Amino acid sequence: FRRVLFRSCGSGLFCETTANQGASVMGLDASSAMLDLARRRTPRASFFEGEMEELPFVEKTFDVVTALNALQHVSSPLQALVEARRVLKPGGKLVIAAWARPEKCEVSKYFLALDELLPVAASHTPAAFSFSADGMMARLAARAGFAKLIETEAVSIWDYADEETALRGLVSFGAAIRA
């Protein structure tokens, strides 16, 4: 079995999918409310409250560490990647997902709509696109000590069973909750 750490695991959807494939899964999130959802969704995984920049795990623990649309939410993305490297086993894999540039990403319209609802003092959702510039993620990964980054684009289709499920998903993260 592979040991996988989902950082900023949210409600645990990817934790559930990965655990169902036989992996040993741990999730970390800064939100206790999200962790409660993740624990209900994936009871056989272990979940911890904390920040990506200070992982509560010993070094060389995981085969895979993720940061799925999460680096834009931390105060130091570089430190978050350094911590990922620390807890990865030799030969382990870091999996990062970041939104494409706004003009290539239909979800940017959703984020712009959220911005109109956010209080002025709140951080704005354009931060979601902080890592979408060409080569930006590769440079950051190299600064954190990763030797190789394979970049690819993936299509992500948001398909929901019904309106209630869609709304629950669309309003379940930080900026949407604040809006």
Disulfide bonds with the S-S distance in Angstrom:
none
